[in-house]
Amino acid sequence: MVDNIEGKIFELVGAFTGFGLKELSLTAETDIDADLKLDDSEAEELMEIYFNQCRVKKLNFDINTYYPQKPLSLNPFKKKPPVAVPAFTIGMLIESAKAGRWLYD
């Protein structure tokens, strides 16, 4: 891993998604859910590695904030409105790593 925080996080996310940084252009605005298409279990595993390797205090981090559980409907004609979720970006990981603790609810 590289020495600087940003590089370390970009490298971690790039390796975790199966793409090298050359094939995938990662930025601070890259959304882990919307852009990288990681599902909740993949994102949760990424975050556990992130908290351990970057020595970030987990505090109030909850994967369900960014991947809320969708209620199951047995009626195929009854559509549930989409659930709004907050952004979950690489920039959030970088800023939290700089602070040493998860900064977001």
Protein Blocks (a to p, Z undefined) as FASTA:
>chain_A
ZZbfklmmmmmmmmmnopafklpccdfklcfklmnopafklmmmmmmmmmmmnopafkla
cfklmmccddddfblklccdddddddddfklmmmmmmnopafbZZ
